[in-house]
C-alpha cells in the first residue's frame, strides 16, 4: 500500500465518522499533529481521546 493510499483511507474514515478504522493502524509511539492546532498528541490512547 502506498503512502497516498494510507492517507486517503484515513481521510475516508474521517469523512465517514469511523474513528475506529482511522486509529486501527496507529501505534502507541506515534506523535499526532492535529490540523489547525499547535499542540502535539503523543500516543494512541491520547489520540483516541481527542478524536
C-alpha positions in Angstrom: 0.0 0.0 0.0 1.4 3.4 -0.9 1.6 6.4 1.5 -1.1 8.1 -0.7 -3.5 5.2 -0.2 -2.9 5.1 3.5 -3.6 8.9 3.8 -6.7 8.6 1.6 -8.0 5.7 3.7 -7.6 7.9 6.8 -9.5 10.8 5.3 -12.2 8.4 4.1 -12.6 7.2 7.6 -12.8 10.7 9.0 -15.4 11.7 6.4 -17.5 8.6 7.4 -17.0 9.3 11.1 -15.4 5.9 11.5 -12.7 6.7 14.1 -12.1 3.0 15.0 -10.9 2.3 11.4 -8.9 5.6 11.5 -6.9 4.6 14.5 -6.7 0.8 13.8 -3.2 1.0 12.5 -1.9 3.6 14.9 0.8 2.6 17.4 1.5 3.9 20.9 4.8 5.5 19.8 3.2 7.8 17.2 3.0 11.5 17.5 0.0 13.3 16.1 -0.3 16.9 15.0 -4.0 17.8 14.8 -4.9 20.0 11.9 -5.5 23.6 12.9 -3.9 23.1 16.3 -0.4 23.8 17.6 -0.3 21.0 20.2 1.2 17.6 19.7 -0.5 14.4 20.9 1.8 11.6 21.8 0.4 8.0 21.8 -2.7 6.2 20.6 -4.7 6.4 23.8 -4.4 10.3 23.9 -5.2 10.5 20.2 -8.3 8.3 20.6 -9.5 10.7 23.4 -9.0 13.7 21.2 -10.9 12.1 18.3 
